Structure formats: C-alpha cells, structure tokens
C-alpha cells in the first residue's frame, strides 16, 4: 500500500507515522489517526496548501481522507495529522490487511 500525503500522487512520505486505531464497540466503524512529526512533505511541497489529503493506494483503488491538518511551532510546520474514517467492517478489514502487509505487521493474540 502506497501512502502519500499531498496532491502529487507518487510522492512517498518518508516519515514513519505514529498510527492510532479506534473501533466502535459494535465493530461497525473505526478510525485511523496518522501523526507525522517533521513530515517530509513539508520539505518537498512548495506550498503547504498543496497538501490536500491522505492517499492510500492499493490494488483495489484509493482510500482517501481529506481530514488533514498541520501543526506549527514558531511559524514552521512541525507535525502533520491525518484522520481516516472506516465506515464499514469491510473498510476496516481492507485497511488493516493492506497496511499491515505493506509495513510488515501482524496481529498476535495473547
């Protein structure tokens, strides 16, 4: 799964995100929040307003979120946060399977 964070598809984000996951009690929906400290997109994007979304591209298509924000410290971009909402159990499964495969992650039940 390719993850990009601006409107220039094909520009990989080099910063490894901190990903927080939440899921509803009835498993009907979930949220993935990506936090990137010192995101490389800040260096590569000529204009910060070029950051239009979070794109996750896999063999089925594009998972897209436009809920992206930048945090500034002393007038300079310091952190980027993107929220991807999964509205169905199928969306959750697709995200979890593709993201874990792309990043070498696995679930181990204790």
MMTF fields as JSON, N, C-alpha, C and O atoms, coordinates in Angstrom:
{
  "mmtfVersion": "1.0.0",
  "mmtfProducer": "UNKNOWN",
  "numBonds": 439,
  "numAtoms": 440,
  "numGroups": 110,
  "numChains": 1,
  "numModels": 1,
  "chainsPerModel": [1],
  "groupsPerChain": [110],
  "chainIdList": ["A"],
  "bondAtomList": [4, 2, 8, 6, 12, 10, 16, 14, 20, 18, 24, 22, 28, 26, 32, 30, 36, 34, 40, 38, 44, 42, 48, 46, 52, 50, 56, 54, 60, 58, 64, 62, 68, 66, 72, 70, 76, 74, 80, 78, 84, 82, 88, 86, 92, 90, 96, 94, 100, 98, 104, 102, 108, 106, 112, 110, 116, 114, 120, 118, 124, 122, 128, 126, 132, 130, 136, 134, 140, 138, 144, 142, 148, 146, 152, 150, 156, 154, 160, 158, 164, 162, 168, 166, 172, 170, 176, 174, 180, 178, 184, 182, 188, 186, 192, 190, 196, 194, 200, 198, 204, 202, 208, 206, 212, 210, 216, 214, 220, 218, 224, 222, 228, 226, 232, 230, 236, 234, 240, 238, 244, 242, 248, 246, 252, 250, 256, 254, 260, 258, 264, 262, 268, 266, 272, 270, 276, 274, 280, 278, 284, 282, 288, 286, 292, 290, 296, 294, 300, 298, 304, 302, 308, 306, 312, 310, 316, 314, 320, 318, 324, 322, 328, 326, 332, 330, 336, 334, 340, 338, 344, 342, 348, 346, 352, 350, 356, 354, 360, 358, 364, 362, 368, 366, 372, 370, 376, 374, 380, 378, 384, 382, 388, 386, 392, 390, 396, 394, 400, 398, 404, 402, 408, 406, 412, 410, 416, 414, 420, 418, 424, 422, 428, 426, 432, 430, 436, 434],
  "bondOrderList": [1, 1, 1, 1, 1, 1, 1, 1, 1, 1, 1, 1, 1, 1, 1, 1, 1, 1, 1, 1, 1, 1, 1, 1, 1, 1, 1, 1, 1, 1, 1, 1, 1, 1, 1, 1, 1, 1, 1, 1, 1, 1, 1, 1, 1, 1, 1, 1, 1, 1, 1, 1, 1, 1, 1, 1, 1, 1, 1, 1, 1, 1, 1, 1, 1, 1, 1, 1, 1, 1, 1, 1, 1, 1, 1, 1, 1, 1, 1, 1, 1, 1, 1, 1, 1, 1, 1, 1, 1, 1, 1, 1, 1, 1, 1, 1, 1, 1, 1, 1, 1, 1, 1, 1, 1, 1, 1, 1, 1],
  "groupList": [{"groupName": "UNK", "atomNameList": ["N", "CA", "C", "O"], "elementList": ["N", "C", "C", "O"], "formalChargeList": [0, 0, 0, 0], "bondAtomList": [1, 0, 2, 1, 3, 2], "bondOrderList": [1, 1, 2], "singleLetterCode": "X", "chemCompType": "L-PEPTIDE LINKING"}],
  "groupTypeList": [0, 0, 0, 0, 0, 0, 0, 0, 0, 0, 0, 0, 0, 0, 0, 0, 0, 0, 0, 0, 0, 0, 0, 0, 0, 0, 0, 0, 0, 0, 0, 0, 0, 0, 0, 0, 0, 0, 0, 0, 0, 0, 0, 0, 0, 0, 0, 0, 0, 0, 0, 0, 0, 0, 0, 0, 0, 0, 0, 0, 0, 0, 0, 0, 0, 0, 0, 0, 0, 0, 0, 0, 0, 0, 0, 0, 0, 0, 0, 0, 0, 0, 0, 0, 0, 0, 0, 0, 0, 0, 0, 0, 0, 0, 0, 0, 0, 0, 0, 0, 0, 0, 0, 0, 0, 0, 0, 0, 0, 0],
  "groupIdList": [1, 2, 3, 4, 5, 6, 7, 8, 9, 10, 11, 12, 13, 14, 15, 16, 17, 18, 19, 20, 21, 22, 23, 24, 25, 26, 27, 28, 29, 30, 31, 32, 33, 34, 35, 36, 37, 38, 39, 40, 41, 42, 43, 44, 45, 46, 47, 48, 49, 50, 51, 52, 53, 54, 55, 56, 57, 58, 59, 60, 61, 62, 63, 64, 65, 66, 67, 68, 69, 70, 71, 72, 73, 74, 75, 76, 77, 78, 79, 80, 81, 82, 83, 84, 85, 86, 87, 88, 89, 90, 91, 92, 93, 94, 95, 96, 97, 98, 99, 100, 101, 102, 103, 104, 105, 106, 107, 108, 109, 110],
  "secStructList": [7, 3, 3, 3, 7, 1, 1, 1, 6, 6, 7, 5, 7, 7, 1, 7, 7, 3, 3, 3, 3, 3, 3, 7, 6, 6, 1, 1, 7, 3, 3, 3, 3, 3, 3, 3, 3, 6, 7, 6, 2, 2, 2, 2, 7, 1, 1, 4, 4, 4, 7, 7, 7, 3, 3, 3, 3, 3, 6, 6, 3, 3, 3, 3, 3, 7, 3, 3, 3, 3, 3, 3, 3, 6, 6, 3, 3, 3, 3, 3, 3, 3, 3, 3, 3, 3, 7, 1, 2, 2, 2, 2, 2, 2, 2, 2, 2, 2, 2, 2, 2, 2, 2, 6, 7, 7, 7, 7, 7, 7],
  "xCoordList": [0.855, 0.0, 0.894, 1.761, 0.679, 1.418, 0.655, -0.563, 1.37, 0.737, 1.363, 2.57, 0.551, 1.016, 0.205, -0.894, 0.739, 0.048, -0.16, -0.55, 0.084, -0.224, -0.901, -1.24, -1.101, -1.844, -0.961, -1.412, 0.261, 1.161, 1.306, 2.234, 0.391, 0.46, 1.832, 2.385, 2.378, 3.686, 4.787, 5.919, 4.486, 5.463, 5.316, 4.39, 6.214, 6.124, 6.466, 7.374, 5.737, 6.055, 7.172, 7.018, 8.285, 9.447, 9.362, 10.0, 8.593, 8.468, 7.557, 6.487, 7.977, 7.162, 6.118, 6.466, 4.837, 3.796, 3.555, 3.784, 3.093, 2.522, 1.059, 0.382, 0.555, -0.823, -1.61, -1.247, -2.691, -3.586, -4.89, -5.446, -5.368, -6.591, -7.657, -7.376, -8.873, -10.018, -11.105, -11.196, -11.925, -13.011, -14.234, -14.112, -15.403, -16.628, -16.88, -16.388, -17.642, -17.926, -18.652, -18.467, -19.475, -20.217, -19.482, -20.052, -18.226, -17.379, -17.912, -17.508, -18.806, -19.39, -18.523, -18.668, -17.62, -16.756, -15.492, -15.384, -14.544, -13.289, -12.584, -12.998, -11.514, -10.746, -9.263, -8.83, -8.487, -7.026, -6.53, -6.861, -5.736, -5.165, -3.662, -2.967, -3.173, -1.75, -1.137, -1.611, -0.089, 0.639, 2.063, 2.754, 2.498, 3.85, 4.594, 4.253, 5.607, 6.459, 7.477, 8.082, 7.672, 8.632, 8.43, 9.38, 7.221, 6.875, 7.701, 7.932, 8.141, 8.963, 8.188, 8.793, 6.872, 6.068, 6.263, 6.104, 6.603, 6.858, 8.085, 8.159, 9.041, 10.258, 10.062, 10.621, 9.259, 9.141, 8.032, 8.076, 7.052, 5.933, 6.264, 6.612, 6.153, 6.466, 5.507, 5.903, 4.274, 3.271, 2.541, 2.095, 2.417, 1.748, 0.292, -0.266, -0.337, -1.732, -1.879, -3.0, -0.752, -0.809, -1.217, -1.628, -1.109, -1.452, -2.969, -3.624, -3.516, -4.966, -5.58, -6.804, -4.778, -5.356, -4.33, -3.138, -4.829, -4.041, -4.513, -5.684, -3.603, -3.934, -3.28, -2.072, -4.067, -3.537, -3.984, -5.175, -3.036, -3.353, -2.976, -1.847, -3.932, -3.673, -4.219, -4.618, -4.236, -4.687, -6.19, -6.651, -6.959, -8.392, -8.738, -9.855, -7.792, -8.078, -7.437, -6.334, -8.142, -7.606, -8.483, -9.705, -7.847, -8.503, -8.081, -6.886, -9.03, -8.721, -9.348, -10.494, -8.581, -9.101, -8.644, -7.474, -9.567, -9.207, -9.126, -8.942, -9.265, -9.169, -7.7, -7.25, -6.958, -5.518, -5.246, -5.769, -4.418, -4.073, -2.578, -1.913, -2.066, -0.653, -0.575, -1.36, 0.366, 0.62, 1.92, 2.894, 1.932, 3.093, 3.714, 3.012, 5.038, 5.792, 6.711, 7.521, 6.582, 7.373, 7.254, 8.233, 6.056, 5.804, 6.269, 6.162, 6.786, 7.266, 6.46, 6.093, 6.182, 5.421, 6.216, 7.389, 5.564, 6.241, 5.608, 6.3, 4.308, 3.623, 2.431, 1.773, 2.171, 1.001, 0.151, 0.675, -1.16, -2.067, -3.154, -3.717, -3.44, -4.487, -5.393, -4.924, -6.687, -7.661, -8.384, -8.961, -8.342, -9.053, -10.18, -9.924, -11.427, -12.593, -13.021, -13.21, -13.168, -13.629, -15.078, -15.354, -15.984, -17.41, -18.072, -19.203, -17.398, -17.973, -16.921, -15.726, -17.357, -16.384, -15.475, -14.304, -15.998, -15.192, -14.076, -12.949, -14.38, -13.357, -12.261, -11.076, -12.665, -11.7, -10.785, -9.564, -11.38, -10.589, -9.624, -8.462, -10.097, -9.236, -8.05, -6.907, -8.322, -7.24, -6.25, -5.042, -6.755, -5.874, -5.026, -3.828, -5.631, -4.882, -3.809, -2.656, -4.173, -3.211, -2.117, -0.944, -2.489, -1.49, -0.513, 0.691, -1.025, -0.126, 0.789, 1.967, 0.281, 1.128, 2.222, 3.375, 1.875, 2.834, 3.913, 5.001, 3.614, 4.548, 5.097, 5.72, 4.869, 5.417, 4.86, 5.576, 3.594, 2.965, 2.072, 1.573, 1.88, 0.954, 0.282, 0.814, -0.89, -1.637, -1.348, -1.443, -0.996, -0.76, -1.661, -1.532, -2.576, -3.5, -2.846, -2.317, -2.882, -2.279, -3.249, -2.913],
  "yCoordList": [-1.173, 0.0, 1.227, 1.379, 2.085, 3.338, 4.379, 4.5, 5.129, 6.188, 7.509, 7.701, 8.415, 9.743, 10.777, 10.491, 11.971, 12.955, 14.285, 15.254, 14.361, 15.625, 15.342, 14.195, 16.364, 16.163, 15.714, 15.691, 15.364, 14.859, 13.351, 12.891, 12.585, 11.128, 10.649, 11.138, 9.698, 9.167, 9.725, 9.246, 10.726, 11.277, 10.549, 10.83, 9.621, 8.857, 9.72, 10.549, 9.517, 10.154, 9.334, 8.132, 9.978, 9.283, 9.115, 8.223, 9.947, 9.893, 8.743, 8.562, 7.968, 6.858, 7.43, 8.093, 7.175, 7.763, 6.956, 5.747, 7.651, 7.009, 6.81, 7.771, 5.578, 5.298, 4.849, 3.878, 5.568, 5.193, 4.697, 5.333, 3.567, 2.969, 2.923, 2.61, 3.236, 3.051, 2.349, 2.488, 1.593, 0.869, 0.938, 0.893, 1.046, 1.123, -0.205, -1.251, -0.149, -1.367, -2.426, -3.622, -1.988, -2.955, -3.324, -3.987, -2.9, -3.213, -2.668, -3.14, -1.69, -1.19, -0.143, 0.071, 0.517, 1.525, 1.704, 1.187, 2.44, 2.679, 3.9, 4.468, 4.293, 5.466, 5.154, 4.541, 5.582, 5.526, 6.963, 7.729, 7.327, 8.672, 8.554, 7.912, 9.183, 9.183, 10.485, 11.569, 10.381, 11.56, 11.464, 10.475, 12.476, 12.503, 13.716, 14.856, 13.465, 14.541, 14.872, 13.967, 16.142, 16.589, 15.844, 15.295, 15.827, 15.115, 15.61, 16.809, 14.668, 15.033, 15.862, 16.585, 15.772, 16.557, 18.052, 18.848, 18.442, 19.854, 20.348, 21.518, 19.463, 19.836, 19.793, 20.615, 18.825, 18.618, 19.439, 19.682, 19.864, 20.609, 22.099, 22.695, 22.682, 24.103, 24.972, 26.004, 24.562, 25.33, 24.399, 23.323, 24.803, 23.952, 23.712, 22.677, 24.647, 24.426, 23.395, 23.051, 22.89, 21.786, 20.479, 19.538, 20.409, 19.182, 19.086, 19.785, 18.219, 18.149, 16.898, 16.815, 15.919, 14.718, 13.651, 13.806, 12.565, 11.372, 10.32, 9.94, 9.859, 8.878, 7.554, 7.499, 6.483, 5.141, 4.329, 4.077, 3.928, 3.277, 1.805, 1.46, 0.943, -0.492, -1.045, -0.284, -2.374, -2.98, -2.815, -3.039, -2.429, -2.216, -0.771, -0.485, 0.132, 1.537, 2.454, 2.196, 3.531, 4.563, 4.706, 4.818, 4.7, 5.072, 6.514, 6.81, 7.403, 8.829, 9.479, 9.202, 10.34, 11.196, 12.619, 12.861, 13.549, 14.958, 15.642, 16.856, 14.863, 15.393, 15.403, 14.53, 16.397, 16.518, 17.901, 18.905, 17.938, 19.232, 19.304, 18.279, 20.505, 20.735, 21.547, 22.471, 21.199, 21.934, 22.711, 22.187, 23.942, 24.815, 25.171, 25.347, 25.272, 25.727, 26.844, 26.647, 28.007, 29.176, 29.482, 29.852, 29.325, 29.657, 28.631, 28.863, 27.497, 26.459, 25.181, 24.863, 24.449, 23.208, 22.187, 21.937, 21.599, 20.647, 19.263, 18.259, 19.203, 17.916, 17.942, 18.967, 16.792, 16.636, 15.527, 14.514, 15.719, 14.706, 14.472, 15.417, 13.208, 12.845, 11.808, 10.899, 11.952, 11.025, 10.315, 10.953, 8.977, 8.174, 7.43, 6.638, 7.679, 7.057, 5.862, 5.966, 4.727, 3.495, 3.28, 3.034, 3.372, 3.384, 2.011, 1.883, 0.999, -0.349, -1.352, -1.059, -2.533, -3.571, -3.929, -4.25, -3.877, -4.163, -3.129, -3.488, -1.848, -0.798, -1.055, -0.903, -1.447, -1.742, -2.892, -2.794, -3.977, -5.15, -4.814, -5.218, -4.085, -3.713, -2.885, -3.164, -1.866, -1.028, -1.854, -1.785, -2.63, -3.395, -4.394, -4.518, -5.103, -6.084, -5.411, -5.843, -4.367, -3.717, -2.984, -3.067, -2.269, -1.51, -2.454, -2.201, -3.532, -4.471, -5.183, -5.381, -5.57, -6.201, -5.256, -5.663, -4.009, -3.033, -2.678, -2.244, -2.86, -2.44, -3.59, -3.364, -4.83, -5.992, -6.194, -6.645, -5.868, -6.009, -7.238, -7.679, -7.782, -8.901, -8.844, -8.259, -9.457, -9.496, -10.816, -11.884, -10.73, -11.928, -11.831, -10.907, -12.786, -12.777, -13.469, -14.573, -12.82, -13.398, -14.276, -14.841],
  "zCoordList": [0.0, 0.0, 0.0, 0.861, -0.959, -1.032, -0.229, -0.356, 0.596, 1.363, 0.972, 1.12, 0.478, 0.115, 0.862, 1.337, 0.966, 1.777, 1.09, 1.741, -0.193, -0.859, -2.182, -2.475, -2.978, -4.216, -5.368, -6.513, -5.094, -6.127, -5.944, -5.28, -6.531, -6.408, -6.841, -7.826, -6.11, -6.441, -5.563, -5.623, -4.749, -3.819, -2.494, -1.733, -2.211, -0.971, 0.229, 0.176, 1.3, 2.572, 3.211, 3.428, 3.508, 4.065, 5.577, 6.135, 6.234, 7.684, 8.084, 7.503, 9.071, 9.564, 10.519, 11.496, 10.238, 11.082, 12.352, 12.399, 13.366, 14.541, 14.177, 13.813, 14.268, 13.868, 15.095, 15.758, 15.386, 16.477, 15.865, 14.97, 16.351, 15.828, 16.906, 18.063, 16.517, 17.401, 16.6, 15.38, 17.317, 16.663, 17.565, 18.789, 16.967, 17.756, 18.465, 18.041, 19.537, 20.317, 19.498, 19.719, 18.555, 17.74, 16.447, 15.58, 16.315, 15.155, 13.834, 12.771, 13.878, 12.634, 11.94, 10.736, 12.681, 12.069, 12.901, 14.012, 12.347, 13.046, 12.489, 11.478, 13.163, 12.764, 12.896, 13.872, 11.902, 11.972, 11.954, 11.049, 12.954, 13.02, 12.823, 13.611, 11.761, 11.418, 11.92, 11.581, 12.725, 13.187, 12.676, 12.926, 11.971, 11.406, 11.943, 11.626, 12.751, 13.259, 12.174, 11.6, 11.888, 10.873, 9.547, 8.99, 9.06, 7.831, 6.649, 6.493, 5.821, 4.665, 3.649, 2.857, 3.658, 2.716, 2.955, 2.03, 4.18, 4.459, 3.71, 3.334, 3.496, 2.781, 1.269, 0.543, 0.79, -0.652, -1.3, -2.506, -0.534, -1.108, -1.148, -0.129, -2.317, -2.473, -1.667, -1.125, -1.59, -0.863, 0.094, -0.306, 1.355, 2.331, 1.974, 2.339, 1.268, 0.908, -0.204, -0.579, -0.743, -1.697, -1.024, -1.703, 0.286, 0.999, 1.045, 1.818, 0.214, 0.065, 0.652, 0.754, 1.044, 1.592, 1.878, 1.61, 2.431, 2.694, 1.7, 1.693, 0.872, -0.154, 0.192, 0.423, 0.229, 0.429, -0.776, -0.961, -1.582, -2.851, -2.771, -2.42, -3.1, -3.146, -4.457, -5.338, -4.585, -5.84, -6.086, -7.205, -5.069, -5.241, -5.588, -6.02, -5.4, -5.676, -4.657, -4.175, -4.334, -3.449, -2.212, -2.312, -1.05, 0.197, 0.439, 0.468, 0.611, 0.671, 1.889, 2.244, 2.517, 3.572, 3.302, 3.009, 3.402, 3.256, 4.62, 4.699, 5.689, 7.052, 7.466, 8.208, 6.978, 7.224, 7.8, 7.315, 8.841, 9.429, 9.706, 9.862, 9.763, 10.08, 11.364, 11.576, 12.206, 13.445, 13.27, 12.731, 13.718, 13.54, 14.886, 15.882, 14.899, 16.062, 15.585, 14.68, 16.193, 15.802, 14.308, 13.661, 13.776, 12.381, 11.364, 10.16, 11.828, 10.911, 11.124, 12.255, 10.049, 10.202, 11.005, 10.725, 12.009, 12.878, 12.836, 13.004, 12.615, 12.674, 11.74, 11.562, 11.152, 10.297, 10.89, 11.356, 10.872, 11.38, 10.34, 9.786, 10.086, 9.133, 9.781, 10.467, 9.555, 10.124, 8.983, 8.103, 9.014, 8.018, 8.73, 9.636, 8.325, 8.939, 8.102, 6.89, 8.771, 8.118, 8.545, 9.719, 7.605, 7.927, 7.944, 8.411, 7.452, 7.434, 7.903, 7.869, 8.339, 8.697, 7.511, 7.709, 6.303, 5.104, 4.942, 4.6, 5.183, 5.124, 6.15, 5.855, 7.364, 8.434, 8.019, 8.133, 7.541, 7.147, 6.016, 6.047, 5.03, 3.899, 4.381, 4.022, 5.195, 5.701, 6.52, 6.291, 7.467, 8.353, 7.566, 7.819, 6.62, 5.827, 4.979, 4.984, 4.257, 3.355, 4.116, 3.75, 5.171, 5.924, 6.623, 6.642, 7.191, 7.874, 6.883, 7.179, 5.72, 4.703, 4.234, 4.093, 3.993, 3.473, 4.486, 4.11, 5.776, 6.813, 7.648, 8.685, 7.197, 7.89, 9.285, 10.179, 9.482, 10.79, 10.807, 9.772, 12.004, 12.139, 13.501, 14.444, 13.594, 14.844, 15.534, 14.929, 16.809, 17.61, 18.826, 19.63, 18.962, 20.087, 21.269, 21.135, 22.431, 23.649, 24.371, 25.411]
}
